[in-house]
Structure formats: C-alpha cells, structure tokens
Amino acid sequence: MGLKRLFSQKFSNYNFIIGIPSKFELIISMKTPIAFIIFKRPDTTEKVFEAIRQAKPSKLFVIADGPRKDKPGEAEKCAASRAIIDRVDWNCEVKKNYSDTNLGCKKRVSSGLDWVFSMVEEAIILEDDCLPHPTFFRFCAELLEKYREDYRIASICGTNVQKQWQSQIASYHFSIYGSVWGWATWKRAWKYYDLNTSEWSKSEFKNAIKYAICSEKQYEARKKRFDKAFSDQVNSWAAKWLFACLLNSGLSVVPAVNLISNIGFTEEATHTTKSNNEVENITLSEMVFPLKENNLVVPDRTYDNWVYEKLYKPPSLGKRISSKIISIFQK
C-alpha cells in the first residue's frame, strides 16, 4: 500500500495497480486520455494501436474520417482500420467519433479535436502513422501536468528531427517549431485554434508572427506556408495550429531525444506520399527518467535555426533544377 501511495504522489497522471501475476509485474494504467486519429491504413494503424495498448490509457478517443466515394476499395480499408479499435482488451473507456462521409484531413482532425476537448482538459494525440517509443507517454503525461497552468507552453511534442539535442543538459527544450507527429496539448491552448480564421490577412497579425519567429528569412518561409493554408491551397489543419501558437506566443516542448517515428511515408498517405530522408522513420530513443528539468523557458534558437535549414529553407535554384531533371528521368 505504501508503494502504491508513493507512486501516486509522484506521478498523478498514472494509476499504479500492484498485482502479483506470474511475472510479478507492476502494471501501469495511464490516466491521461489519448486521442487516436485514423483513416484508411490498417497496417500502420495496427502498429500504433499496439503501442497505445501497452500504455493502457483509461480513456481512448478515436477520430476517423470516412471513405471517398471515388476511391475504389477505400471503404474496406476504413472499415479494417476501425475494426482494430475493437481489440481494446484493457480497462478503458473508448469513445468513437466516426464520420460516414469524407471530411478531408483539415476538417476531420480539427472537428475531432474540438470533440475531444469538449470532454477533457488535456490529451495525448497520435495519428495512425506516428509510432511512439514506450517512454513517450510518460514524457507527455509528466509535462502536461508540469505546464498545465503555464500559458507560455502550447504543446508537448514527441518528435525531435535532430534525433538528439543537448540531452546531457536537459531532457527537453523549447521551440517555435512544434511538431504534430505525436504530441499533447491542453483545452486551454486548443481554444485558440480556429479553422475558419481570417486573421492572417491583417497586417498586425503578420507583424506579431514575424516578432515571434524573430528571423526575417524564417518568417518569409513560414509566410508562404500560411498564405497557402489560409487560401485553402493545401488541405492542412496543422499550419493554422502553428499560426495559433505563434500568435499567442505559445512554445512547444521538444524532447532531447526522438520519441516518434513517422512510418507513413507511402502512397497511401494524405500528405507524406514522398520519401523524405530528413524526417522519415527517424530512429526512436528512450527517454530517461526522472526528467532533467529545463527552467529556461525561451525558444532554443540554435535548434530552431537547424530545423529551418533542414526542413523549411527554400531550395536553391541549382537544387530546384537538379530535382526537376531527376523527376523527368524518373517518369
């Protein structure tokens, strides 16, 4: 009893159930709700589901888009993906938000998360191609609790595209480049998200974003992405989430080691249909506990500059020409 009380005090986002099964294991049930976003990829859905199954959340919210009528076989793939959820075999409250029609990535994810945060104050969010390391869940749960009332923090991320960054100093750092490949947030942060916002068209908001990014070249790269997102040239909800974070000076916590591997770079994907060696299947690493705290709550500009150079910097003219030539010969 004393052991159970000790653990409960230290990690209030976990229920620790002491049993004496054959292997004398400490069985952990996680209190933090998980939102699982699925669509039409039963192969990757099953892998991520198995990771969730090991974490044994007490609440699981499942968001699923419907099949497109002009895509033969998609209805069957959607059904197969949803059937995996019926395998829940632990003590868990499962809530399902399944769309009969295809809403598209932007509307489905945003409306699904609106639904989740109408019922809970915080959640860990995984899409069907974001495979987490087992320590990802505890990492998110502890930091959701730590920064619950700290409005400087908008999200907890699981992806570190650098693979490892300053891990000898702290277990995490802060960034303006939050990733939605395995992440967590609070209702108090998600409330700033507005799918239909037109604020990007106003100069005062653009100036606020430029101030938050603190780099002219990085702002210009981000501006092009926002222009496309706000003019509906791309079917993306994530760009508007980043906009909401930047506009409200919300930082993202990034782990010192990578806790998420995106296994979805296939033709079946919505956005990640092309291979990207910089971010595809990044090696997973274990987060070491107890966490080494980072009390300097400011963006790590060195890390952010690296992310920009690797992922967001516009390609040079020479690189664009060579890529075009390669694509022609690959046809």
C-alpha positions in Angstrom: 0.0 0.0 0.0 2.9 2.3 0.9 4.5 1.7 -2.6 1.2 2.5 -4.3 0.8 5.7 -2.4 4.4 6.8 -3.1 4.0 6.3 -6.9 0.6 8.0 -6.9 2.1 11.1 -5.3 5.0 11.3 -7.7 3.1 10.6 -11.0 -0.5 11.7 -10.6 -1.2 11.1 -14.3 -0.8 7.4 -13.8 -2.7 4.8 -11.8 -0.4 2.2 -10.4 -2.0 -1.2 -9.8 0.0 -3.6 -7.8 -0.8 -7.2 -8.7 1.1 -10.5 -8.3 0.6 -12.2 -11.7 3.0 -14.9 -12.8 5.8 -12.4 -13.6 5.4 -10.2 -10.5 4.9 -7.2 -12.7 4.0 -3.6 -11.8 1.0 -3.0 -14.1 0.6 0.7 -15.1 -2.6 2.3 -16.3 -2.3 5.8 -17.6 -4.9 8.4 -16.7 -4.0 10.9 -19.4 -6.6 10.5 -22.3 -5.3 9.6 -25.7 -6.8 10.8 -29.0 -6.1 8.4 -31.9 -6.7 9.7 -35.4 -7.2 7.0 -38.0 -8.4 6.8 -41.6 -7.6 4.0 -44.2 -4.2 2.5 -43.3 -4.9 -0.7 -41.2 -1.2 -1.7 -41.4 0.2 1.4 -39.7 -2.9 1.8 -37.5 -2.3 -1.6 -36.0 1.3 -0.8 -35.1 0.4 2.4 -33.4 -2.6 0.8 -31.7 -0.3 -1.9 -30.2 1.9 0.9 -28.7 -1.2 2.5 -27.2 -2.3 -0.9 -25.9 1.0 -1.2 -24.0 0.3 2.2 -22.4 -3.2 1.1 -21.3 -4.9 4.6 -21.2 -8.1 4.7 -19.1 -9.7 6.9 -21.9 -9.3 6.5 -25.6 -10.9 8.8 -28.1 -10.9 7.6 -31.7 -11.4 10.0 -34.6 -11.9 8.5 -38.0 -12.7 10.1 -41.4 -15.0 8.4 -43.9 -14.1 6.9 -47.3 -14.0 8.9 -50.5 -16.6 7.7 -53.0 -14.3 8.0 -56.0 -11.6 5.8 -54.4 -12.3 2.1 -55.0 -11.5 -0.1 -52.0 -11.2 2.8 -49.6 -14.4 1.9 -47.7 -13.0 -1.5 -46.9 -9.7 -0.1 -45.7 -11.5 2.4 -43.5 -13.6 -0.5 -42.0 -10.4 -2.6 -41.4 -8.8 0.3 -39.6 -11.8 0.8 -37.4 -12.0 -2.9 -36.6 -8.6 -2.7 -34.9 -10.1 -0.4 -32.3 -12.5 -3.1 -31.2 -9.5 -5.1 -29.9 -9.2 -2.9 -26.8 -8.8 -5.5 -24.0 -7.8 -3.4 -21.0 -9.9 -1.4 -18.6 -10.6 1.6 -20.9 -13.4 4.0 -21.8 -13.5 4.1 -25.6 -15.3 6.9 -27.3 -15.6 7.0 -31.1 -16.2 9.8 -33.5 -16.5 8.2 -36.9 -17.6 10.1 -39.9 -19.7 8.4 -42.6 -18.6 10.8 -45.2 -15.1 12.1 -46.1 -14.5 15.4 -44.5 -10.9 15.7 -45.5 -7.8 16.0 -43.3 -8.3 19.6 -42.3 -12.0 19.4 -41.2 -11.8 15.9 -39.8 -8.8 16.5 -37.5 -9.9 19.9 -36.3 -13.5 18.8 -35.7 -12.3 15.7 -34.0 -10.0 17.5 -31.6 -12.8 20.0 -30.9 -14.9 17.0 -29.8 -12.1 15.6 -27.6 -11.5 18.9 -25.8 -15.2 19.4 -25.2 -14.9 16.4 -22.8 -11.4 16.6 -21.3 -8.9 19.2 -20.3 -5.8 17.6 -21.8 -4.9 14.8 -24.2 -2.1 13.0 -25.9 -2.6 12.9 -29.7 -1.4 10.3 -32.1 -2.1 9.8 -35.8 -2.2 6.4 -37.4 1.4 6.7 -38.8 3.1 8.1 -35.7 4.8 5.3 -33.9 5.8 6.2 -30.3 8.6 4.9 -28.1 7.0 3.5 -24.9 8.5 6.3 -22.9 6.7 8.9 -25.0 3.5 8.5 -23.0 5.1 9.2 -19.6 7.1 12.1 -21.0 3.8 13.7 -22.2 1.9 12.9 -19.0 4.5 14.4 -16.7 4.9 17.6 -18.7 1.2 18.0 -19.3 1.0 18.2 -15.5 4.0 20.4 -15.0 3.0 23.0 -17.6 -0.8 22.7 -17.1 -1.2 26.3 -15.9 1.8 27.8 -17.8 0.3 29.6 -20.7 3.7 30.1 -22.3 3.6 26.5 -23.3 1.2 25.4 -26.1 2.1 21.8 -26.7 4.3 18.8 -25.8 6.0 17.2 -28.8 7.4 13.7 -29.3 9.4 14.3 -32.4 12.9 15.6 -32.4 14.1 15.8 -36.0 17.7 16.3 -34.8 17.3 12.8 -33.2 19.3 14.0 -30.2 19.8 17.6 -28.9 21.6 18.7 -25.7 20.4 15.6 -23.9 23.3 15.9 -21.4 21.9 19.3 -20.2 18.2 18.7 -20.0 15.5 16.3 -21.1 13.8 18.8 -23.3 14.0 22.3 -24.7 11.5 24.8 -26.1 10.9 25.6 -29.8 8.7 27.7 -32.1 8.6 24.7 -34.4 6.2 22.4 -32.8 5.5 19.1 -34.5 2.2 17.3 -34.6 3.7 13.9 -35.2 2.9 12.6 -31.7 2.1 15.5 -29.4 -0.1 16.6 -26.5 -1.9 19.7 -25.5 -4.5 21.2 -23.3 -8.0 22.5 -23.8 -6.8 26.0 -22.7 -4.3 26.0 -25.7 -6.6 24.4 -28.3 -9.3 27.0 -27.7 -7.1 29.4 -29.7 -7.4 27.2 -32.8 -9.9 28.5 -35.4 -10.2 26.6 -38.6 -12.0 29.4 -40.3 -10.0 32.3 -39.0 -9.1 35.2 -41.4 -6.7 36.9 -39.1 -3.7 36.1 -41.3 -4.9 38.8 -43.8 -4.4 41.5 -41.2 -1.0 43.3 -41.1 -0.9 43.5 -37.3 -1.2 39.7 -37.0 1.6 39.2 -39.6 3.8 41.5 -37.6 3.0 39.6 -34.5 4.1 36.3 -36.2 7.2 38.0 -37.5 8.1 39.1 -34.0 7.5 35.6 -32.6 9.7 34.0 -35.3 12.5 36.6 -34.8 14.1 35.9 -38.2 13.2 37.6 -41.5 14.2 34.6 -43.7 12.3 32.1 -41.4 9.3 34.4 -41.4 9.3 34.6 -45.2 9.4 30.8 -45.5 6.6 30.4 -42.9 4.6 33.2 -44.6 4.5 31.2 -47.9 3.0 28.2 -46.0 0.5 30.4 -44.2 -0.5 32.0 -47.5 -1.3 28.6 -48.9 -3.1 27.3 -45.8 -5.3 30.4 -45.4 -6.2 30.5 -49.1 -7.1 26.8 -48.9 -4.5 25.8 -51.4 -3.5 22.9 -49.1 -5.8 20.7 -47.1 -3.9 21.2 -43.8 -5.1 21.9 -40.3 -1.6 21.9 -38.8 -0.5 25.2 -40.4 -3.3 27.0 -38.6 -2.5 25.3 -35.4 1.1 26.6 -35.7 -0.3 30.1 -36.5 -2.4 30.0 -33.3 0.6 29.0 -31.3 2.8 31.7 -32.7 0.1 34.4 -32.4 -0.4 33.6 -28.8 3.4 33.3 -28.0 2.9 29.6 -27.3 6.1 27.5 -27.3 6.4 23.7 -27.8 8.3 21.4 -25.6 10.6 19.2 -27.7 12.3 16.1 -26.2 16.1 15.9 -26.1 15.8 12.5 -27.9 13.4 11.5 -30.6 10.3 9.6 -29.3 8.2 9.4 -32.5 8.9 7.6 -35.8 6.7 8.6 -38.8 6.1 5.3 -40.5 3.6 6.7 -43.0 5.7 7.8 -46.0 3.8 5.7 -48.5 1.5 6.3 -51.4 -1.4 5.6 -49.0 -0.6 8.8 -47.0 -2.5 12.1 -47.2 0.5 14.4 -47.1 3.6 12.2 -46.7 3.5 10.5 -50.0 7.1 11.3 -50.9 10.1 9.9 -49.1 12.0 12.4 -47.0 15.2 11.2 -45.6 15.4 14.0 -43.1 12.3 13.1 -41.2 11.2 9.6 -42.4 11.5 6.8 -39.9 13.7 8.7 -37.5 15.3 6.4 -35.0 13.5 6.1 -31.7 15.3 6.6 -28.5 14.4 6.0 -24.8 13.7 9.0 -22.6 15.5 8.6 -19.3 13.6 9.4 -16.1 13.5 11.3 -13.8 13.4 14.1 -16.3 16.2 16.7 -16.1 14.2 19.9 -16.0 14.8 22.9 -18.2 13.9 26.1 -16.3 14.9 28.5 -19.1 11.5 28.8 -20.9 12.7 30.5 -24.1 13.0 29.2 -27.6 16.2 27.4 -28.4 17.1 29.5 -31.4 20.0 27.2 -32.3 17.7 24.2 -32.6 15.1 26.3 -34.4 17.7 27.5 -36.9 18.7 23.9 -37.6 15.1 22.9 -38.2 14.7 25.8 -40.6 17.8 25.0 -42.6 16.9 21.3 -42.9 13.2 21.4 -43.4 11.8 24.8 -44.3 14.5 26.7 -46.1 13.6 27.2 -49.8 15.8 25.1 -52.1 18.4 27.0 -54.1 18.0 27.4 -57.8 20.6 24.7 -58.6 18.8 22.3 -56.3 15.4 23.0 -57.9 16.9 22.4 -61.4 18.5 19.2 -60.4 15.3 17.9 -58.7 13.4 18.8 -61.8 15.8 16.9 -64.0 15.7 13.8 -61.7 11.9 13.8 -61.7 11.8 13.9 -65.5 14.1 10.9 -65.8 12.1 9.0 -63.2 8.9 9.2 -65.1 
